[in-house]
């Protein structure tokens, strides 16, 4: 396959994964609708139904059965979506000339970050019962993939010199993993605040565990993500900066905001360990950390013109560079991908 074909295949994979995530989201929402319908039956209504059915409860069992099938279908579809998502990421890397990791711009980081969010959710379900988080995770991933495809899309380009380093793999892998963990933790913290104020006995929040369980799960996610983020921000990031720009610290806006994010999450974990912060205060601080995290990822690229990380905007090089990289048969395809307003995609 040519580079242009790999790029189109990657787009097809992202679209296919987004469709699977969307269908999984619908399955989760159908499960919630079934649970709500089942909860509306009072004990008296159930007794009357049994009498009318001659003592049989077959009709009542149908609703829980549909609910169980919908929940399993949502999880299975999410697993398949994660696999397709991974294939799309690999294809994105193979579309570059030379082949590289798919983390050269905001679009690629977004599709990588959403993959990690979904993967962490799937792996976490193997250790604990958090399938109830499925509606939020799939909704977040679908929305992020749509935003990436419609607003952040860039052509596959060779890496600039600052990114052409083995430290790119080490630094970005750790940053993506911690971003995924922090995002899941933020969802759990948001659920804690909603659950704490809710008195509903039906609907989604009724299925969510007690606030103390949400608080504990959120803490575990943040406790996992923080050392990885520390490794990315305070170890591999400075090493990479020194290799690329000759200094370990350059007061770059992204460096500063990455450190701010580190301080917020350090305060979150420190407050829990020493001051005994639990529940509402901890959840609010965790959400503040998530806000700084995502502002660093998205906001800096739009509001700062001085960042040395401006390559994340994916500015296209001159056409002659790409033509020089392509063979005589593939040159026209490559030019169409790079300079076309709407480059080839499925």
Beta strands, then each sheet from edge to edge (+ up, - down):
end
